[in-house]
Amino acid sequence: MNVPKQQIALDSTARQRIAAIADTLMPGGDGLPLPSEIDIHHHWLDEALAAAPALAESLRVALDVDDSPAGLVDKLRTSEPEVFMTLSFVLSGAYFMHPTVRKALGYDGQAISENPPLEGEAEYYLEDGLLDPVITRGRIYRPTPDELANASGENRSFSKRR
C-alpha cells in the first residue's frame, strides 16, 4: 500500500501496550488469533494509521491513560466514548487487514464480480424506443491520436513515441 506514514511516533513500549489493549478488545477464539499473536501493533497498525492519519490523536490520548488495558478500555468507553470508538476502529482495522484474520473469516478480499447480461436484457432496453435516437445518430466520439495518425498513414504506436 503506497500511503503516507502515520503521524505518531510509537516506541516498543507503546506498541506493546497497544498490543495488550487490542488483545482486550479482540480476545480471539473460534479460530481467530489474538492481535498480539499476529503482530498487528507493528506493520498493520502503521498501515491503518497511514490510511487514516487523523485517527492517531485518539491513539495518543488512549496511550496517555494510566491504567491496565482492561481498565483503560472501560474508562474510555464510559468517560471518552469518541476516543474509545476511534481506538476500537483503528485497532480493529489493523486486525482485519491481516491476511491470517481474513483467511480465518473466509474473506478473500474484494474482487470484481462478473455481471453477464441476462437473457433478453438487451432487447428489454430497446423495446420502448428510448435508445432509438442514439442508434439512429450512430457512433460519435473523439478519435485517439493513434486513429488520427493511422488515417494519415503515419505509424504512431505507443512504443515508437518514446
C-alpha beads as a LAMMPS data file, in Angstrom:
LAMMPS data file: protein, C-alpha beads

162 atoms
161 bonds

1 atom types
1 bond types

-500.0 500.0 xlo xhi
-500.0 500.0 ylo yhi
-500.0 500.0 zlo zhi

Masses

1 110.0

Atoms # bond

1 1 1 0.000 0.000 0.000
2 1 1 1.507 3.328 -1.007
3 1 1 0.229 5.826 1.558
4 1 1 1.901 8.375 3.829
5 1 1 3.163 7.155 7.188
6 1 1 1.193 7.732 10.383
7 1 1 1.572 10.960 12.329
8 1 1 2.548 9.442 15.704
9 1 1 5.867 8.076 16.928
10 1 1 5.441 4.739 18.692
11 1 1 8.296 3.177 20.618
12 1 1 8.394 -0.513 21.539
13 1 1 6.776 0.130 24.947
14 1 1 3.853 1.957 23.339
15 1 1 3.472 -0.799 20.756
16 1 1 3.426 -3.489 23.462
17 1 1 0.750 -1.517 25.315
18 1 1 -1.259 -1.226 22.098
19 1 1 -0.978 -4.996 21.636
20 1 1 -2.355 -5.555 25.153
21 1 1 -5.213 -3.117 24.512
22 1 1 -6.003 -4.837 21.207
23 1 1 -5.993 -8.237 22.946
24 1 1 -8.508 -6.848 25.452
25 1 1 -10.764 -5.501 22.707
26 1 1 -10.476 -8.558 20.447
27 1 1 -9.720 -11.618 22.569
28 1 1 -9.551 -14.053 19.663
29 1 1 -11.033 -17.537 19.807
30 1 1 -13.108 -19.643 17.409
31 1 1 -10.161 -19.856 15.032
32 1 1 -9.249 -16.172 15.279
33 1 1 -5.852 -15.261 16.744
34 1 1 -5.123 -12.694 19.402
35 1 1 -3.989 -9.406 17.837
36 1 1 -0.628 -9.675 19.629
37 1 1 -0.067 -13.156 18.132
38 1 1 -0.171 -11.752 14.618
39 1 1 1.781 -8.609 15.428
40 1 1 -0.865 -6.040 14.454
41 1 1 0.807 -3.469 16.696
42 1 1 3.606 -3.035 14.156
43 1 1 3.091 -3.163 10.391
44 1 1 -0.704 -3.447 10.375
45 1 1 -1.197 -0.623 12.865
46 1 1 1.119 1.527 10.749
47 1 1 -0.968 0.693 7.667
48 1 1 -4.214 1.570 9.443
49 1 1 -2.809 4.887 10.673
50 1 1 -1.322 5.655 7.277
51 1 1 -4.745 5.156 5.712
52 1 1 -6.365 7.454 8.298
53 1 1 -3.665 9.634 9.944
54 1 1 -6.264 11.837 11.655
55 1 1 -7.083 8.902 13.945
56 1 1 -3.611 8.927 15.502
57 1 1 -4.629 11.573 18.042
58 1 1 -7.120 9.209 19.703
59 1 1 -4.414 6.577 19.919
60 1 1 -2.153 9.126 21.607
61 1 1 -4.928 10.012 24.110
62 1 1 -5.506 6.330 24.875
63 1 1 -1.804 5.725 25.460
64 1 1 -1.752 8.586 27.984
65 1 1 -4.357 6.873 30.200
66 1 1 -2.552 5.304 33.151
67 1 1 -4.455 2.069 33.723
68 1 1 -4.383 -1.615 32.852
69 1 1 -5.563 -2.472 29.327
70 1 1 -8.967 -3.641 30.647
71 1 1 -9.225 -0.586 32.894
72 1 1 -8.268 1.704 30.028
73 1 1 -10.925 0.171 27.779
74 1 1 -13.601 0.540 30.486
75 1 1 -12.515 4.084 31.339
76 1 1 -12.521 5.240 27.712
77 1 1 -15.822 3.504 26.991
78 1 1 -17.563 5.401 29.799
79 1 1 -15.733 8.722 30.032
80 1 1 -14.456 9.323 26.484
81 1 1 -16.673 7.354 24.076
82 1 1 -15.362 9.144 20.959
83 1 1 -11.785 8.205 21.809
84 1 1 -12.917 4.654 22.594
85 1 1 -14.743 4.337 19.258
86 1 1 -11.773 5.711 17.311
87 1 1 -9.321 3.470 19.158
88 1 1 -11.537 0.444 18.504
89 1 1 -11.849 1.432 14.852
90 1 1 -8.084 1.777 14.325
91 1 1 -7.187 -1.448 16.125
92 1 1 -9.943 -3.498 14.525
93 1 1 -8.967 -2.083 11.120
94 1 1 -5.379 -3.193 11.663
95 1 1 -6.610 -6.590 12.858
96 1 1 -8.993 -7.249 9.975
97 1 1 -6.403 -6.220 7.355
98 1 1 -4.117 -9.039 8.477
99 1 1 -4.144 -11.968 5.987
100 1 1 -4.397 -14.545 8.794
101 1 1 -7.605 -12.975 10.099
102 1 1 -9.050 -12.550 6.633
103 1 1 -8.322 -16.204 5.889
104 1 1 -9.856 -17.332 9.202
105 1 1 -13.002 -15.388 8.315
106 1 1 -13.084 -16.825 4.796
107 1 1 -12.660 -13.379 3.245
108 1 1 -10.500 -13.388 0.143
109 1 1 -10.748 -9.647 -0.371
110 1 1 -12.654 -7.572 -2.829
111 1 1 -12.910 -8.967 -6.304
112 1 1 -14.528 -7.840 -9.490
113 1 1 -17.658 -9.854 -9.916
114 1 1 -18.771 -10.728 -13.372
115 1 1 -22.131 -9.333 -14.260
116 1 1 -23.123 -11.024 -17.510
117 1 1 -26.259 -9.734 -19.195
118 1 1 -29.383 -11.685 -18.536
119 1 1 -31.126 -13.441 -21.390
120 1 1 -33.265 -10.872 -23.192
121 1 1 -31.802 -7.933 -21.275
122 1 1 -30.589 -6.071 -24.380
123 1 1 -33.960 -6.445 -26.064
124 1 1 -35.674 -5.112 -22.947
125 1 1 -33.704 -1.874 -23.146
126 1 1 -34.535 -1.483 -26.829
127 1 1 -38.262 -2.218 -26.765
128 1 1 -39.601 1.181 -25.620
129 1 1 -37.607 3.170 -28.208
130 1 1 -35.684 5.204 -25.648
131 1 1 -32.369 4.429 -27.353
132 1 1 -33.638 4.858 -30.944
133 1 1 -32.208 8.403 -31.362
134 1 1 -28.806 7.221 -30.192
135 1 1 -28.850 4.220 -32.537
136 1 1 -30.005 6.394 -35.450
137 1 1 -27.324 9.000 -34.766
138 1 1 -24.596 6.355 -34.833
139 1 1 -21.309 6.360 -33.013
140 1 1 -19.782 9.691 -32.105
141 1 1 -16.507 10.047 -30.291
142 1 1 -13.259 11.915 -30.475
143 1 1 -10.620 9.839 -32.294
144 1 1 -7.461 8.944 -30.417
145 1 1 -4.076 10.240 -31.637
146 1 1 -3.309 6.752 -32.986
147 1 1 -6.534 6.723 -35.021
148 1 1 -5.692 10.143 -36.447
149 1 1 -2.166 9.020 -37.286
150 1 1 -3.449 5.837 -38.953
151 1 1 -5.880 7.875 -41.017
152 1 1 -2.955 9.968 -42.277
153 1 1 -0.772 6.907 -42.898
154 1 1 1.571 7.700 -40.022
155 1 1 2.589 4.906 -37.599
156 1 1 2.401 6.277 -34.035
157 1 1 2.206 3.266 -31.780
158 1 1 2.954 3.855 -28.096
159 1 1 6.281 2.039 -28.207
160 1 1 7.535 4.243 -31.071
161 1 1 6.612 7.517 -29.339
162 1 1 9.192 7.124 -26.574

Bonds

1 1 1 2
2 1 2 3
3 1 3 4
4 1 4 5
5 1 5 6
6 1 6 7
7 1 7 8
8 1 8 9
9 1 9 10
10 1 10 11
11 1 11 12
12 1 12 13
13 1 13 14
14 1 14 15
15 1 15 16
16 1 16 17
17 1 17 18
18 1 18 19
19 1 19 20
20 1 20 21
21 1 21 22
22 1 22 23
23 1 23 24
24 1 24 25
25 1 25 26
26 1 26 27
27 1 27 28
28 1 28 29
29 1 29 30
30 1 30 31
31 1 31 32
32 1 32 33
33 1 33 34
34 1 34 35
35 1 35 36
36 1 36 37
37 1 37 38
38 1 38 39
39 1 39 40
40 1 40 41
41 1 41 42
42 1 42 43
43 1 43 44
44 1 44 45
45 1 45 46
46 1 46 47
47 1 47 48
48 1 48 49
49 1 49 50
50 1 50 51
51 1 51 52
52 1 52 53
53 1 53 54
54 1 54 55
55 1 55 56
56 1 56 57
57 1 57 58
58 1 58 59
59 1 59 60
60 1 60 61
61 1 61 62
62 1 62 63
63 1 63 64
64 1 64 65
65 1 65 66
66 1 66 67
67 1 67 68
68 1 68 69
69 1 69 70
70 1 70 71
71 1 71 72
72 1 72 73
73 1 73 74
74 1 74 75
75 1 75 76
76 1 76 77
77 1 77 78
78 1 78 79
79 1 79 80
80 1 80 81
81 1 81 82
82 1 82 83
83 1 83 84
84 1 84 85
85 1 85 86
86 1 86 87
87 1 87 88
88 1 88 89
89 1 89 90
90 1 90 91
91 1 91 92
92 1 92 93
93 1 93 94
94 1 94 95
95 1 95 96
96 1 96 97
97 1 97 98
98 1 98 99
99 1 99 100
100 1 100 101
101 1 101 102
102 1 102 103
103 1 103 104
104 1 104 105
105 1 105 106
106 1 106 107
107 1 107 108
108 1 108 109
109 1 109 110
110 1 110 111
111 1 111 112
112 1 112 113
113 1 113 114
114 1 114 115
115 1 115 116
116 1 116 117
117 1 117 118
118 1 118 119
119 1 119 120
120 1 120 121
121 1 121 122
122 1 122 123
123 1 123 124
124 1 124 125
125 1 125 126
126 1 126 127
127 1 127 128
128 1 128 129
129 1 129 130
130 1 130 131
131 1 131 132
132 1 132 133
133 1 133 134
134 1 134 135
135 1 135 136
136 1 136 137
137 1 137 138
138 1 138 139
139 1 139 140
140 1 140 141
141 1 141 142
142 1 142 143
143 1 143 144
144 1 144 145
145 1 145 146
146 1 146 147
147 1 147 148
148 1 148 149
149 1 149 150
150 1 150 151
151 1 151 152
152 1 152 153
153 1 153 154
154 1 154 155
155 1 155 156
156 1 156 157
157 1 157 158
158 1 158 159
159 1 159 160
160 1 160 161
161 1 161 162
